[in-house]
Amino acid sequence: MASILGVAGDELLIPTLVILFGADIRLASSLPLAVSLPTMIVDFTRYSRDGSFAVLKAQKNCVVVMALGSLCGAWIGGLLLGVVHDAVLLPMFVLILLISSVKVWRHKGA
């Protein structure tokens, strides 16, 4: 799923692990990262070979801001991992999925 849906694959993998397999929310949130890593390495290699990253040079400011945001989010998420209880994480995750679903449903294709 990760290779088919990209980042959106996590929105399918995490609920599947929690609901169907009864995995802990923390474990279910971490497993897609491990699953996605090989996919990202293959994609990075492929895109590097065909010159697809050339567009990133033109959008350098956007790339830097997104990379910094990603690093900060991962750092903060790692700090909160042992602090925030499952009773808070699960409803927050459900809310994020609902908002995402509404946005996808309302999106008009190009």
Long-range contacts (C-beta under 8 A, 24 or more apart in sequence): 2-32, 2-35, 2-36, 2-39, 3-39, 9-36, 10-36, 11-97, 11-100, 14-93, 15-97, 18-90, 24-86, 25-86, 25-89, 25-90, 25-93, 26-81, 26-86, 26-89
